[in-house]
Amino acid sequence: MLVISLYPQFRVTTSLQPKVTSRYYYILEIEGVTAGAYVKPVGEINLGETEVIEFQDGQDIILRKRAGRNHFHNLAFQLDNSRYSNFKLWWDEAKKIIKWYMEVQKEHTNRKSISLIMKDTKGNKELLCINFFECWPCKIDLNFSYYNFPTLTFYITPEKALIDPRFLD
């Protein structure tokens, strides 16, 4: 199992790369269209978990193992309202997510592919891209603040996840 842990300090650790301490920003694309120009992943991004099936044939004294079903955990994202200059820009991004969730509430599970793209501080270079397939929003939280515009946290249910092959070479 490969898990990318995203801490509040924006430190990224994986089993594939060393710790990186510079700041990044993330973009969320839904079906190739930017839906969250500034998004913060919340918690861990789980790239899948495979069940281990144990079996034994006849009089074989060795307990064998094989791969079973794959599981993908829900993803949590927040629109990073500190990066938006005004409420209208933030709301335009939030509406895309909310409308998609409203379709699910009407029992029309519109599954889409999404990509989480990690960029450097200047936004010039993609550092990592994780693609999630057959996704749909399963929960939305809207937290209001007196001094800032609301915080939108949304949860996505994926059925498959892959790191873009460009970043595995």
Contacts in CASP RR format, 6 or more apart in sequence:
PFRMAT RR
TARGET T0000
AUTHOR 0000-0000-0000
METHOD contacts of the structure
MODEL  1
MLVISLYPQFRVTTSLQPKVTSRYYYILEIEGVTAGAYVKPVGEINLGET
EVIEFQDGQDIILRKRAGRNHFHNLAFQLDNSRYSNFKLWWDEAKKIIKW
YMEVQKEHTNRKSISLIMKDTKGNKELLCINFFECWPCKIDLNFSYYNFP
TLTFYITPEKALIDPRFLD
1 46 0 8 1.000
1 47 0 8 1.000
1 48 0 8 1.000
1 49 0 8 1.000
1 50 0 8 1.000
2 14 0 8 1.000
2 15 0 8 1.000
2 16 0 8 1.000
2 47 0 8 1.000
2 48 0 8 1.000
3 14 0 8 1.000
3 44 0 8 1.000
3 45 0 8 1.000
3 46 0 8 1.000
3 47 0 8 1.000
4 12 0 8 1.000
4 13 0 8 1.000
4 14 0 8 1.000
4 44 0 8 1.000
4 45 0 8 1.000
4 47 0 8 1.000
4 130 0 8 1.000
5 12 0 8 1.000
5 13 0 8 1.000
5 14 0 8 1.000
5 43 0 8 1.000
5 44 0 8 1.000
6 12 0 8 1.000
6 41 0 8 1.000
6 42 0 8 1.000
6 43 0 8 1.000
6 44 0 8 1.000
6 45 0 8 1.000
10 23 0 8 1.000
10 24 0 8 1.000
11 19 0 8 1.000
11 20 0 8 1.000
11 21 0 8 1.000
12 19 0 8 1.000
12 20 0 8 1.000
12 24 0 8 1.000
12 118 0 8 1.000
13 19 0 8 1.000
22 120 0 8 1.000
22 121 0 8 1.000
23 121 0 8 1.000
24 118 0 8 1.000
24 119 0 8 1.000
24 120 0 8 1.000
24 121 0 8 1.000
24 127 0 8 1.000
25 38 0 8 1.000
25 80 0 8 1.000
25 83 0 8 1.000
25 118 0 8 1.000
25 119 0 8 1.000
25 121 0 8 1.000
25 123 0 8 1.000
26 38 0 8 1.000
26 39 0 8 1.000
26 40 0 8 1.000
26 41 0 8 1.000
26 116 0 8 1.000
26 117 0 8 1.000
26 118 0 8 1.000
26 119 0 8 1.000
27 34 0 8 1.000
27 36 0 8 1.000
27 37 0 8 1.000
27 38 0 8 1.000
27 39 0 8 1.000
27 116 0 8 1.000
27 117 0 8 1.000
27 119 0 8 1.000
28 34 0 8 1.000
28 35 0 8 1.000
28 36 0 8 1.000
28 39 0 8 1.000
28 77 0 8 1.000
28 114 0 8 1.000
28 115 0 8 1.000
28 116 0 8 1.000
28 117 0 8 1.000
29 35 0 8 1.000
29 114 0 8 1.000
29 115 0 8 1.000
29 117 0 8 1.000
30 96 0 8 1.000
30 100 0 8 1.000
30 112 0 8 1.000
30 113 0 8 1.000
30 114 0 8 1.000
31 112 0 8 1.000
31 113 0 8 1.000
31 114 0 8 1.000
32 113 0 8 1.000
32 115 0 8 1.000
35 93 0 8 1.000
35 96 0 8 1.000
35 97 0 8 1.000
35 114 0 8 1.000
36 79 0 8 1.000
36 93 0 8 1.000
36 96 0 8 1.000
36 97 0 8 1.000
37 83 0 8 1.000
37 93 0 8 1.000
38 79 0 8 1.000
38 80 0 8 1.000
38 83 0 8 1.000
38 84 0 8 1.000
38 93 0 8 1.000
39 77 0 8 1.000
39 78 0 8 1.000
39 79 0 8 1.000
39 80 0 8 1.000
39 116 0 8 1.000
40 77 0 8 1.000
40 78 0 8 1.000
40 79 0 8 1.000
40 80 0 8 1.000
41 75 0 8 1.000
41 76 0 8 1.000
41 77 0 8 1.000
41 116 0 8 1.000
42 76 0 8 1.000
42 77 0 8 1.000
42 78 0 8 1.000
42 153 0 8 1.000
43 76 0 8 1.000
44 73 0 8 1.000
45 75 0 8 1.000
45 116 0 8 1.000
45 130 0 8 1.000
46 72 0 8 1.000
46 73 0 8 1.000
46 75 0 8 1.000
46 161 0 8 1.000
47 72 0 8 1.000
47 130 0 8 1.000
47 161 0 8 1.000
47 162 0 8 1.000
47 163 0 8 1.000
48 70 0 8 1.000
48 71 0 8 1.000
48 72 0 8 1.000
48 73 0 8 1.000
48 161 0 8 1.000
49 70 0 8 1.000
49 71 0 8 1.000
49 72 0 8 1.000
49 73 0 8 1.000
50 67 0 8 1.000
50 68 0 8 1.000
50 69 0 8 1.000
50 70 0 8 1.000
50 71 0 8 1.000
51 67 0 8 1.000
51 68 0 8 1.000
51 69 0 8 1.000
51 70 0 8 1.000
51 71 0 8 1.000
52 65 0 8 1.000
52 66 0 8 1.000
52 67 0 8 1.000
52 68 0 8 1.000
53 65 0 8 1.000
53 66 0 8 1.000
53 67 0 8 1.000
53 68 0 8 1.000
54 63 0 8 1.000
54 64 0 8 1.000
54 65 0 8 1.000
55 63 0 8 1.000
55 64 0 8 1.000
55 65 0 8 1.000
55 66 0 8 1.000
56 62 0 8 1.000
56 63 0 8 1.000
56 64 0 8 1.000
57 64 0 8 1.000
70 160 0 8 1.000
72 132 0 8 1.000
72 157 0 8 1.000
72 158 0 8 1.000
72 159 0 8 1.000
72 160 0 8 1.000
72 161 0 8 1.000
74 138 0 8 1.000
74 139 0 8 1.000
74 155 0 8 1.000
74 156 0 8 1.000
74 157 0 8 1.000
74 158 0 8 1.000
75 116 0 8 1.000
75 132 0 8 1.000
75 155 0 8 1.000
75 156 0 8 1.000
75 157 0 8 1.000
75 158 0 8 1.000
76 153 0 8 1.000
76 154 0 8 1.000
76 155 0 8 1.000
76 156 0 8 1.000
77 116 0 8 1.000
77 153 0 8 1.000
77 154 0 8 1.000
77 155 0 8 1.000
77 156 0 8 1.000
78 151 0 8 1.000
78 152 0 8 1.000
78 153 0 8 1.000
78 154 0 8 1.000
79 90 0 8 1.000
79 93 0 8 1.000
79 94 0 8 1.000
79 97 0 8 1.000
79 151 0 8 1.000
79 152 0 8 1.000
81 90 0 8 1.000
81 148 0 8 1.000
81 149 0 8 1.000
81 150 0 8 1.000
81 151 0 8 1.000
81 152 0 8 1.000
82 148 0 8 1.000
84 90 0 8 1.000
84 93 0 8 1.000
84 149 0 8 1.000
87 149 0 8 1.000
90 149 0 8 1.000
91 149 0 8 1.000
94 150 0 8 1.000
94 152 0 8 1.000
97 137 0 8 1.000
97 140 0 8 1.000
97 152 0 8 1.000
97 154 0 8 1.000
98 140 0 8 1.000
98 152 0 8 1.000
100 110 0 8 1.000
100 112 0 8 1.000
100 136 0 8 1.000
100 137 0 8 1.000
101 137 0 8 1.000
101 140 0 8 1.000
101 154 0 8 1.000
103 109 0 8 1.000
103 110 0 8 1.000
104 110 0 8 1.000
104 136 0 8 1.000
104 137 0 8 1.000
104 138 0 8 1.000
109 136 0 8 1.000
110 136 0 8 1.000
111 134 0 8 1.000
111 135 0 8 1.000
111 136 0 8 1.000
111 159 0 8 1.000
112 135 0 8 1.000
112 136 0 8 1.000
113 131 0 8 1.000
113 132 0 8 1.000
113 133 0 8 1.000
113 134 0 8 1.000
113 135 0 8 1.000
114 131 0 8 1.000
114 132 0 8 1.000
114 135 0 8 1.000
114 156 0 8 1.000
114 158 0 8 1.000
115 129 0 8 1.000
115 130 0 8 1.000
115 131 0 8 1.000
115 132 0 8 1.000
115 164 0 8 1.000
116 129 0 8 1.000
116 130 0 8 1.000
116 132 0 8 1.000
117 126 0 8 1.000
117 128 0 8 1.000
117 129 0 8 1.000
118 126 0 8 1.000
118 127 0 8 1.000
118 128 0 8 1.000
118 129 0 8 1.000
119 125 0 8 1.000
119 126 0 8 1.000
119 127 0 8 1.000
120 127 0 8 1.000
127 167 0 8 1.000
128 163 0 8 1.000
128 164 0 8 1.000
128 167 0 8 1.000
129 163 0 8 1.000
129 164 0 8 1.000
129 166 0 8 1.000
129 167 0 8 1.000
130 161 0 8 1.000
130 162 0 8 1.000
130 163 0 8 1.000
130 164 0 8 1.000
131 161 0 8 1.000
131 162 0 8 1.000
131 163 0 8 1.000
131 164 0 8 1.000
132 156 0 8 1.000
132 158 0 8 1.000
132 160 0 8 1.000
132 161 0 8 1.000
133 158 0 8 1.000
133 159 0 8 1.000
133 160 0 8 1.000
133 161 0 8 1.000
133 162 0 8 1.000
134 158 0 8 1.000
134 159 0 8 1.000
134 160 0 8 1.000
135 156 0 8 1.000
135 157 0 8 1.000
135 158 0 8 1.000
135 159 0 8 1.000
136 156 0 8 1.000
136 157 0 8 1.000
137 154 0 8 1.000
137 155 0 8 1.000
137 156 0 8 1.000
137 157 0 8 1.000
138 155 0 8 1.000
138 156 0 8 1.000
138 157 0 8 1.000
139 154 0 8 1.000
139 155 0 8 1.000
140 152 0 8 1.000
140 153 0 8 1.000
140 154 0 8 1.000
140 155 0 8 1.000
141 151 0 8 1.000
141 152 0 8 1.000
141 153 0 8 1.000
141 154 0 8 1.000
142 150 0 8 1.000
142 151 0 8 1.000
142 152 0 8 1.000
142 153 0 8 1.000
143 150 0 8 1.000
143 151 0 8 1.000
143 153 0 8 1.000
144 150 0 8 1.000
145 151 0 8 1.000
END
